[in-house]
Amino acid sequence: MMAHVLKTLAVTAGLLIAGAAFAQTADPATPPPPAPPAAGPVAPVAAEWRTVAAEDLLVVDTTKGRVFVELAPRIAPLHVERIRLLAHAGFYDNLVWHRVIDGFMAQTGDPLGTGDGQSPYPDLKAEFTFRRGPDMVFTPVSVPAGAALGFIGSLPVQTQPDAVMATTADGKVHGWGVYCPGVAGMARDEGNDTANSQFFLMRQPYPSLDKRYTVWGNVVAGLDVVRALKVGDGDNGIVTAEPDRMIRVRVASDLPQGERPMVQVLDTMSDRFRAMLAQEREARGADFSVCDIILPSQVSGAPG
């Protein structure tokens, strides 16, 4: 029997939480009039957005709606390879969310629907941490003594400071994903190297999972869908008669061009991100955490 993720952990809860463009033509002989004041948020300029590569975008269609997960192949290459393989094969299609705990996470990926099943492929070696070099773009948001917290792409991470790179043999530093809302982790048995096909998406932050379960991606759109999945946990006697399902799971690059969505995420190197960060820091004060930052995104292309 497989004692998959988090069966003995208590649950804590804490809820978290683009614009309009104006165009006008004018007589070329006369200067155009000034644009009127915006009625709502100013439309972001293209440079503020980063497009998620199609090969790194997992499209999860569920009975509650569509979820987009940005894969993190530089953080957990073995686990991302497995997710891509199983999605390409249609393994995840029609599987239930067999364990959904309010204020915690939603788990799926078991062909038996009980928490005891897995794919026919071998278990994976744990990738709880990774090595970050100067070529891996990192945006810090908090730098407590001896550490740095921030983003690599859309993924919240904790890592040693850049200055430590000069003291290591490979010129890199230690890092790991932080289990903030939306972070995708791999379920496993009691052994570290037992992850296979089951995974979970965080509904709320849960820092005690850090460096204990492999992080392989982050929800960049559809966190509201993850939080809307029906709660049910057979291990603890909380059973729902009709659990929600994943209808279809594919990497965007495997979809026909006409069905392929595009997701853009606020670039953490942009001025808009820095302004959002400053506002959140001021609002939270000493309680500020990297998990307080939910990156805005916009989805275009094929509807879900």
C-alpha positions as a printed Julia matrix, in Angstrom:
304×3 Matrix{Float64}:
   0.0    0.0     0.0
   1.34   3.4    -0.87
   1.43   5.97    1.94
   1.31   8.9    -0.44
   1.91  12.53    0.37
   1.26  14.15    3.69
  -0.93  11.52    5.36
   0.08  12.49    8.88
   0.29  16.26    8.55
  -2.24  18.59   10.17
  -3.8   21.29    8.02
  -3.55  25.01    8.54
  -5.5   27.57    6.53
  -5.13  31.22    5.58
  -6.75  32.77    2.55
  -4.92  35.03    0.16
  -6.01  36.62   -2.38
  -5.78  43.96  -17.81
  -6.73  46.86  -18.64
  -8.3   48.76  -21.56
  -6.4   50.15  -24.52
  -7.43  53.41  -26.21
  -6.86  54.01  -29.91
  -7.89  56.96  -32.06
  -7.27  58.09  -35.62
  -6.81  61.71  -36.63
  -6.16  63.9   -39.64
  -2.45  63.38  -40.49
  -2.09  67.1   -41.0
  -2.88  67.87  -37.38
  -1.35  66.44  -34.19
  -3.52  63.83  -32.48
  -5.37  65.0   -29.38
  -4.1   63.81  -26.03
  -5.52  60.51  -24.8
  -8.29  60.85  -22.19
  -7.66  59.65  -18.63
  -7.93  55.87  -18.29
 -11.2   54.65  -16.8
  -9.51  51.67  -15.17
  -6.1   50.08  -14.79
  -3.63  51.11  -17.49
  -3.01  48.4   -20.06
   0.39  46.81  -19.41
   3.05  47.27  -22.07
   4.31  44.16  -23.82
   7.69  44.3   -22.08
   6.01  43.68  -18.73
   4.9   40.18  -19.73
   6.86  36.95  -20.16
   5.35  34.28  -22.42
   5.5   30.75  -21.04
   7.11  28.42  -23.59
   4.64  25.93  -25.06
   6.85  22.99  -24.07
   6.8   24.22  -20.46
   3.04  24.84  -20.22
   0.9   22.03  -18.8
  -2.78  22.48  -19.67
  -5.03  20.72  -17.16
  -8.72  20.63  -18.08
 -10.86  19.72  -15.06
 -14.54  19.43  -14.25
 -14.2   22.81  -12.52
 -12.31  24.6   -15.28
  -8.84  24.94  -16.78
  -5.55  25.14  -14.89
  -2.21  26.15  -16.4
   1.01  24.98  -14.77
   4.43  26.29  -15.8
   6.9   23.41  -15.68
  10.33  23.98  -14.12
  12.77  21.68  -15.99
  15.86  23.4   -14.55
  14.59  22.84  -11.01
  13.42  19.21  -11.32
  14.39  17.77  -14.74
  13.5   14.15  -13.95
  10.05  14.97  -12.62
   9.25  17.37  -15.45
  10.28  14.69  -17.95
   7.89  12.24  -16.25
   4.99  14.73  -16.26
   5.55  15.43  -19.96
   5.72  11.7   -20.74
   2.51  10.85  -18.9
   0.62  13.86  -20.27
   1.69  13.01  -23.83
   0.44   9.44  -23.35
  -2.94  10.6   -21.99
  -2.23   8.84  -18.68
  -3.81  11.61  -16.59
  -7.01  11.91  -18.64
 -10.18  11.32  -16.58
  -8.33  10.68  -13.3
  -9.99  11.94  -10.12
  -8.69  14.44   -7.59
  -8.73  11.76   -4.92
  -7.42  13.86   -2.03
  -8.42  17.51   -1.69
  -7.95  19.21    1.67
  -9.27  22.71    2.28
  -6.54  25.15    3.24
  -3.88  22.73    2.01
  -3.65  21.03   -1.4
  -5.37  18.98   -4.13
  -3.85  15.62   -5.13
  -4.35  13.47   -8.23
  -2.45  11.25  -10.68
  -3.51   7.84   -9.33
  -5.11   5.53  -11.95
  -6.86   3.63   -9.12
  -8.33   6.78   -7.62
  -7.51   5.61   -4.1
  -4.04   7.0    -3.44
  -2.43   3.55   -3.85
  -1.82   3.52   -7.61
   0.89   4.78   -9.92
   2.17   4.64  -13.5
   4.0    1.57  -14.88
   7.26   3.52  -14.99
  10.01   3.27  -12.33
   9.95   5.55   -9.3
  11.95   8.77   -9.52
  15.0    9.94   -7.62
  14.13  12.87   -5.36
  14.88  16.39   -6.58
  14.14  18.27   -3.38
  16.84  20.89   -4.07
  18.75  22.24   -7.05
  21.95  24.13   -7.83
  21.53  27.75   -8.94
  24.24  29.36  -11.06
  24.68  32.91  -12.36
  22.96  31.91  -15.62
  19.7   31.16  -13.8
  17.76  34.43  -13.59
  16.62  35.02  -10.02
  14.54  37.94   -8.73
  14.96  38.4    -4.95
  12.06  39.78   -2.95
  13.42  39.22    0.55
  16.99  38.72    1.75
  17.09  37.62    5.4
  20.49  36.83    6.91
  22.2   34.05    4.98
  19.35  33.44    2.54
  17.41  34.93   -0.34
  13.77  34.39   -1.3
  12.34  35.3    -4.67
  11.37  33.95   -8.08
  12.91  31.9   -10.84
  10.4   32.42  -13.61
   7.03  32.07  -11.87
   8.34  29.71   -9.19
   8.9   30.98   -5.63
  12.25  29.71   -4.32
  14.64  30.05   -1.42
  18.37  30.0    -2.11
  21.76  30.98   -0.79
  22.85  34.51   -1.72
  24.8   35.15   -4.93
  27.91  36.03   -2.93
  28.27  32.4    -1.88
  28.83  31.36   -5.53
  32.43  32.57   -5.27
  33.12  30.05   -2.49
  31.71  26.87   -4.09
  33.52  24.4    -6.35
  30.89  24.57   -9.11
  30.22  28.31   -8.8
  26.62  27.6    -7.85
  24.5   27.77   -4.72
  21.86  25.61   -3.08
  18.14  26.33   -3.73
  14.69  24.79   -3.37
  11.08  25.53   -4.27
   8.87  27.13   -1.63
   5.41  25.63   -1.13
   3.31  28.73   -1.77
  -0.23  28.7    -3.25
  -0.19  27.21   -6.74
   3.12  25.37   -6.4
   3.1   21.88   -7.95
   4.7   19.09   -5.93
   5.18  15.37   -6.46
   3.55  12.92   -4.07
   5.64  10.05   -2.8
   5.7    7.08   -0.44
   7.67   7.16    2.8
  10.99   6.78    0.97
  12.51   9.87   -0.61
  12.98   8.25   -4.04
   9.42   6.94   -4.47
   7.63   9.65   -6.48
   6.01   8.26   -9.62
   2.86   9.77  -11.15
   0.81  11.31   -8.34
   1.13  15.05   -7.84
  -0.52  17.84   -5.89
  -1.24  21.53   -6.38
  -1.16  23.82   -3.37
  -4.36  25.61   -2.41
  -2.61  27.58    0.37
   0.99  27.9     1.65
   2.47  25.04    3.65
   6.16  25.66    4.42
   6.73  22.38    6.27
   6.77  20.65    2.86
   9.86  22.57    1.7
  12.81  20.28    0.83
  10.69  17.2     1.58
   8.69  16.87   -1.65
   9.95  17.64   -5.15
   8.68  20.9    -6.64
   8.25  20.66  -10.43
   6.15  23.68  -11.43
   3.72  26.42  -10.49
   0.14  27.33  -11.41
   0.29  30.47  -13.54
  -3.45  30.68  -14.24
  -6.41  28.86  -12.69
  -5.54  28.91   -9.0
  -9.22  29.72   -8.41
 -10.07  26.42  -10.13
  -7.68  24.5    -7.85
  -9.34  26.08   -4.83
 -12.81  25.22   -6.19
 -12.18  21.45   -6.44
 -14.46  19.38   -4.2
 -12.95  18.59   -0.83
 -12.53  14.89   -0.1
  -9.96  12.74    1.7
 -10.74   9.05    2.1
  -7.78   8.55    4.45
  -9.42  10.84    7.0
 -13.03   9.87    6.38
 -13.94  12.98    4.35
 -15.46  11.37    1.27
 -17.26  12.98   -1.66
 -19.53  10.8    -3.81
 -18.46  12.41   -7.08
 -14.95  13.84   -6.88
 -13.78  16.27   -9.52
 -11.71  14.89  -12.38
  -9.01  15.9   -14.8
 -10.72  15.63  -18.17
  -7.58  16.08  -20.26
  -3.96  16.92  -19.44
  -1.51  17.92  -22.19
   1.64  19.95  -22.59
   0.69  22.89  -24.82
   3.31  21.99  -27.43
   1.53  18.62  -27.95
  -1.76  20.33  -28.82
  -2.7   21.2   -32.4
  -1.9   24.82  -33.22
  -5.58  25.76  -33.31
  -6.12  24.4   -29.78
  -2.94  25.76  -28.25
  -3.4   28.49  -25.62
  -0.8   31.1   -24.77
  -0.14  32.24  -21.2
   1.79  35.37  -20.29
   2.98  36.04  -16.75
   4.07  39.33  -15.24
   7.84  39.5   -15.66
   9.54  39.66  -12.27
  12.22  41.89  -13.81
   9.67  44.54  -14.8
   8.92  47.91  -13.2
   5.32  46.84  -12.67
   6.45  43.84  -10.61
   8.73  46.03   -8.51
   5.83  48.42   -7.85
   3.56  45.51   -6.87
   6.27  44.14   -4.59
   6.76  47.48   -2.85
   3.0   47.82   -2.29
   2.74  44.3    -0.83
   5.71  44.85    1.46
   4.21  48.06    2.78
   0.84  46.42    3.37
   2.26  43.32    5.11
   5.09  44.9     7.06
   7.04  42.39    9.13
   4.61  39.64    8.1
   5.61  39.89    4.42
   6.37  36.56    2.71
   7.26  35.49   -0.82
   3.98  33.54   -0.72
   2.09  36.86   -0.58
   3.02  37.48   -4.23
   0.64  35.92   -6.76
   1.93  36.87  -10.21
  -0.74  38.26  -12.56
  -1.2   36.4   -15.83
  -3.21  36.65  -19.02
  -4.44  33.8   -21.22
  -5.14  34.01  -24.94
  -5.7   31.57  -27.75
  -7.89  28.49  -27.61
 -10.6   28.67  -24.91
 -10.87  25.99  -22.26
